[in-house]
Amino acid sequence: MRFTFFVLFSFLLLLSPKPAFTQDAPTQAETTLKDAEAAFKRGRPDYILARKAIEQAEQTNDIRLKSRAYLLQAKLDSTGRRYSRALPNYLKAHELRLEADQADASAALAAAQAEAKTAETARAAALTAQTRSEEELAAAQDAARWKYITVIGICLAILAAGVLAFLATVKKLRDDVSSANESQELSDEGFAKARKELTESSFTSLKQLRRIFQGLAARTSSTNSGDASEMIAAHNAALGYLAQNSFDQGDTHEVAMEAFFSKLNPELSKLLNAQGTKQLDAKSMPLRLPIDQAVPVAFIYTELVSNALKHGGDHVTTNMTKEGSSISLSIADNGTSDLGSVDREEGLKLVSYFADELKARVDYPKPGAVRLRLESSPQRALPGIG
């Protein structure tokens, strides 16, 4: 009964159309083969399932799957001691495995060749890119080199122009300095000559003034005019001390006023204060005045001291100071008389005249005091002249 059922089932299976294998056939064949292999490992070989695995594997293109199916069948035949059937299956499995290995080798070779071709293409592209990069680099280096040379050339040109301009400026400055020195020397020579002539003229004028005052003193003394004779003698003494002080200082153009006052004041006290009842003290900063200023200042000083000694208190002080270019000559006594309104019109007229010549100002800040303010003349130092 069982045999009859098996024959009927086989006959129906042979008559029934074989199903068309789709893309899932390799999966079904793999599943069947795995089940058959599992059964063999468990020690329960299934010949029908193994045969089915071979049939399904034959319907696929998987050579290794076919090799595994025939190898399983050979193992089953060897286990069943059907060696005559096992050997062809072993050979078939080995042949399929070799074919699979050869196919894999061919595929690997083809893949390697494709990769080699791709690599060759990439290498060629890389060589092309490298060549292009080298050409671009060379062009960039050439451009940079020319730019560098251009910039260096421009800088050198600017530097050369600057050096030439500097040398031209230095030469011009040297020429200007040389011309200025020559002009300075000529100017100094002219100034020294003019100063010498002025000094000689000043001393000639001083000598003439002294002769005039001496003549006036002789005439006034014969007419018994005491005040006039004393003033003339005082002015004459002032002129004499101016000349002497200038000679003693080694400068025939300037006068040291401190030394001048120290020599003149005793003579003024002797001439204008014969009784010796009044005291005359003089102070002065170490000032030097040019001779053309010292002469008018000496006349003004003599007149103002004479007024203070005759109409002021018993103690007269004088002081000459300088602040910047301004010179101040102050004369004061301890009396209360107004020295600007005393009965000496001729003397005050002389003071006003000389003050105008000096462009100075005379004021009377308080009773018993008078002050002269003037601007000092700038002096020019010459070689060999103190």
C-alpha positions in Angstrom: 0.0 0.0 0.0 2.8 2.4 0.9 4.7 1.5 -2.3 1.6 2.1 -4.4 1.1 5.6 -2.8 4.8 6.5 -3.5 4.5 5.5 -7.1 1.3 7.4 -7.6 2.9 10.5 -5.9 5.9 10.3 -8.1 3.8 9.9 -11.3 1.7 13.0 -10.4 4.9 14.9 -9.6 6.3 14.0 -13.0 3.2 14.9 -14.8 2.6 18.2 -13.0 4.2 21.3 -14.7 7.4 22.4 -13.0 7.0 25.7 -11.3 8.9 28.6 -12.9 11.7 29.7 -10.6 11.8 33.4 -9.9 14.5 35.4 -8.3 13.5 33.6 -5.0 14.6 30.2 -6.4 18.2 30.4 -5.2 16.8 31.2 -1.8 14.5 28.2 -1.9 17.4 26.0 -3.1 19.7 27.3 -0.4 17.0 26.7 2.3 16.4 23.1 1.0 20.1 22.4 1.0 20.6 23.8 4.5 17.8 21.6 5.8 19.3 18.5 4.1 22.8 19.4 5.5 21.3 19.9 9.0 19.5 16.5 8.8 22.8 14.8 7.7 24.6 16.4 10.7 22.0 15.2 13.0 22.6 11.6 11.8 19.2 11.4 10.0 20.1 11.7 6.3 17.2 12.5 4.1 17.8 11.3 0.6 14.6 12.8 -0.8 15.4 16.2 0.6 19.0 16.0 -0.7 17.8 15.0 -4.2 15.3 17.9 -4.1 18.2 20.2 -3.2 20.1 19.0 -6.2 17.1 19.5 -8.5 16.5 23.0 -7.1 20.2 23.9 -7.3 20.3 22.8 -11.0 17.6 25.3 -11.7 19.9 28.1 -10.5 23.1 29.6 -11.8 24.9 29.3 -8.4 27.7 26.8 -9.2 28.9 26.6 -5.6 25.3 25.8 -4.5 25.3 23.0 -7.0 28.7 21.8 -5.8 27.5 21.7 -2.2 24.3 19.7 -3.2 26.3 17.1 -5.1 28.9 16.9 -2.3 26.1 16.2 0.2 24.6 13.5 -2.1 28.1 11.9 -2.3 28.4 11.9 1.5 25.0 10.3 1.8 26.0 7.6 -0.8 29.2 7.0 1.0 27.3 6.7 4.3 25.0 4.2 2.6 28.0 2.4 1.1 26.9 3.0 -2.4 30.3 4.0 -3.5 29.7 3.5 -7.2 27.2 6.3 -7.0 29.2 8.4 -4.5 32.3 8.7 -6.7 30.5 10.5 -9.7 28.9 12.8 -7.2 32.2 13.6 -5.6 33.7 14.2 -9.0 30.8 16.4 -10.0 31.0 18.4 -6.8 34.8 18.8 -7.3 34.3 19.8 -10.9 31.7 22.4 -10.0 33.9 23.7 -7.2 36.7 24.1 -9.7 34.4 25.8 -12.1 33.2 28.1 -9.3 36.8 28.9 -8.3 37.6 29.5 -12.0 34.6 31.8 -12.3 35.5 33.6 -9.2 39.0 33.9 -10.4 37.8 35.2 -13.7 35.5 37.6 -12.0 38.3 38.7 -9.7 40.6 39.1 -12.7 38.0 41.1 -14.6 37.4 43.2 -11.5 41.2 43.6 -11.0 41.6 44.5 -14.7 38.7 47.0 -14.4 40.2 48.4 -11.3 43.6 48.5 -13.0 42.0 50.3 -16.0 40.3 52.7 -13.6 43.6 53.2 -11.7 45.4 53.8 -15.1 42.7 56.3 -16.0 43.0 57.9 -12.6 46.8 57.9 -13.0 46.6 59.5 -16.4 44.2 62.1 -15.1 46.5 62.6 -12.1 49.5 63.0 -14.5 47.5 65.4 -16.6 46.4 67.4 -13.5 50.0 67.3 -12.2 51.3 68.5 -15.6 48.7 71.3 -15.6 49.5 72.2 -12.0 53.2 72.3 -12.8 52.6 74.5 -15.8 50.3 76.8 -13.7 53.0 76.8 -10.9 55.7 77.6 -13.4 53.5 80.4 -14.8 52.7 81.7 -11.4 56.4 81.6 -10.4 57.3 83.5 -13.6 54.6 86.1 -12.9 55.7 86.4 -9.3 59.4 86.6 -10.4 58.6 89.4 -12.8 56.4 91.2 -10.1 59.3 90.8 -7.6 61.8 92.1 -10.1 59.4 95.0 -11.0 58.8 95.9 -7.3 62.6 95.7 -6.6 63.3 97.9 -9.6 60.7 100.4 -8.5 62.1 100.4 -5.0 65.7 100.8 -6.3 64.6 103.6 -8.5 62.8 105.4 -5.6 65.8 104.8 -3.4 68.1 106.2 -6.0 65.9 109.2 -6.6 65.8 109.7 -2.8 69.5 109.4 -2.5 70.1 111.8 -5.4 67.5 114.3 -3.9 69.2 113.9 -0.5 72.7 114.5 -2.0 71.3 117.5 -3.9 69.7 118.9 -0.8 72.9 118.4 1.2 74.9 120.1 -1.5 72.5 123.0 -1.6 72.6 123.2 2.2 76.3 123.2 2.1 76.3 125.9 -0.5 73.7 127.9 1.4 75.8 127.5 4.6 78.9 128.5 2.8 77.2 131.5 1.3 75.7 132.3 4.7 79.1 132.0 6.4 80.6 134.3 3.7 77.7 136.7 4.2 78.2 136.5 8.0 81.8 137.2 7.7 81.2 140.2 5.4 78.4 141.3 7.8 80.7 140.9 10.8 83.5 142.8 9.1 81.1 145.6 8.1 79.6 145.6 11.6 83.0 145.7 13.2 84.1 148.5 11.0 80.9 150.4 11.7 81.2 149.7 15.4 84.8 151.0 15.3 83.8 154.1 13.4 80.9 154.6 15.8 83.2 154.1 18.8 85.7 156.6 17.4 82.9 159.0 16.6 81.4 158.4 20.1 84.7 159.1 21.8 85.3 162.1 19.6 81.8 163.4 20.5 82.6 162.7 24.2 85.8 164.7 24.0 84.0 167.5 22.3 81.3 167.5 24.9 83.8 167.5 27.7 85.6 170.4 26.1 82.3 172.3 25.8 81.4 171.5 29.4 84.8 172.6 30.6 84.4 175.9 28.7 81.0 176.3 30.1 82.3 175.6 33.6 85.0 178.2 33.2 82.5 180.8 32.1 79.9 180.0 34.8 82.5 180.1 37.5 83.6 183.6 36.4 80.0 184.8 36.8 79.6 183.1 40.2 76.7 180.9 39.2 77.2 178.1 41.7 74.4 175.7 40.7 75.1 175.9 37.0 78.8 175.4 37.5 78.2 172.4 39.7 75.8 170.8 37.2 78.2 171.3 34.4 81.0 169.8 36.4 78.8 166.9 37.3 77.9 166.2 33.7 81.5 166.6 32.7 82.5 164.0 35.4 79.8 161.6 34.2 81.1 161.8 30.6 84.7 161.3 31.9 83.7 158.2 33.9 81.8 156.8 30.9 84.9 157.0 28.8 87.1 155.6 31.6 84.8 152.7 32.4 84.5 151.7 28.8 88.3 151.8 28.4 88.8 149.8 31.7 86.3 147.1 30.6 88.2 146.6 27.3 85.1 147.4 25.3 84.9 150.8 23.6 81.3 150.4 22.7 79.5 149.3 25.9 79.6 150.5 29.5 79.3 148.4 32.6 76.7 150.5 34.6 77.4 149.0 38.0 81.1 150.1 37.9 80.1 153.4 36.3 77.7 154.3 39.2 80.3 153.2 41.8 82.8 155.7 40.4 80.4 158.5 39.6 78.5 158.7 42.9 81.4 159.8 45.1 82.1 162.6 42.6 78.4 163.6 42.5 78.4 163.7 46.3 81.5 165.8 46.3 80.2 168.3 43.7 76.5 168.4 44.7 76.7 167.7 48.5 79.8 169.7 49.5 78.6 169.9 53.2 78.3 166.1 53.4 74.9 166.3 55.1 73.3 163.8 52.7 74.0 160.2 51.9 74.0 158.8 48.3 73.8 155.0 47.9 73.7 153.3 44.5 72.7 149.8 43.5 72.8 148.2 40.1 72.5 144.8 38.5 75.6 143.9 36.4 74.2 145.6 33.3 75.9 146.8 30.2 74.5 149.5 28.0 75.7 150.6 24.5 77.5 153.9 24.5 74.7 155.6 22.6 72.3 154.7 25.5 74.8 155.2 28.3 75.4 158.9 27.5 71.7 160.0 27.7 71.2 157.8 30.8 74.2 159.5 32.4 72.8 163.0 31.8 69.3 161.9 33.1 70.9 160.2 36.1 73.0 163.3 37.0 70.0 165.6 36.7 67.7 163.4 38.8 70.3 162.8 41.5 71.0 166.5 41.7 67.3 167.2 42.2 67.1 164.5 44.9 70.2 165.8 46.8 69.1 169.4 46.6 65.4 169.1 47.2 64.8 165.7 48.8 65.6 164.1 52.1 69.0 163.3 53.7 69.3 159.8 52.2 69.1 159.2 48.5 69.2 155.7 46.9 69.4 154.7 43.3 68.8 151.3 41.7 69.0 150.0 38.2 67.4 146.7 37.3 66.5 144.7 34.2 63.6 142.4 33.4 63.7 140.9 30.0 64.6 143.7 27.7 63.2 146.4 30.0 65.6 148.5 32.1 64.3 150.5 35.1 66.4 153.3 36.8 64.8 154.4 40.2 65.9 157.3 42.3 64.3 157.9 45.7 64.9 159.8 48.9 63.3 159.8 52.4 61.8 163.2 51.9 58.3 164.2 50.7 59.0 166.8 48.0 57.7 166.3 44.5 60.8 165.9 42.4 58.7 166.4 39.3 57.6 169.9 40.2 60.8 171.4 41.7 61.9 174.7 40.5 64.4 173.5 37.9 62.8 173.8 34.6 66.0 173.7 32.6 67.1 170.4 34.2 63.6 168.8 33.7 63.6 169.9 30.1 67.0 168.2 29.7 65.6 165.0 31.3 62.6 165.1 29.0 64.7 165.7 25.9 67.0 162.8 26.6 64.1 160.5 27.6 62.5 161.2 24.2 65.8 160.4 22.5 65.9 157.1 24.3 62.2 156.5 23.7 61.9 156.1 27.4 59.4 157.2 30.0 59.9 159.2 33.2 57.3 159.0 35.9 57.0 160.0 39.5 55.2 157.2 41.3 55.2 158.9 44.8 56.7 161.9 46.5 60.5 161.7 46.7 60.7 159.1 43.9 61.3 159.2 40.2 61.7 156.3 37.8 63.1 156.0 34.2 62.0 153.1 32.0 63.6 152.2 28.7 64.2 149.2 26.4 67.8 148.0 26.1 69.3 147.8 22.6 70.2 144.2 21.5 74.0 143.9 21.2 75.7 141.8 18.7 78.7 139.7 19.8 81.7 139.9 17.5 84.9 137.7 17.5 87.5 139.3 19.7 85.1 141.8 21.3 83.8 141.2 24.8 
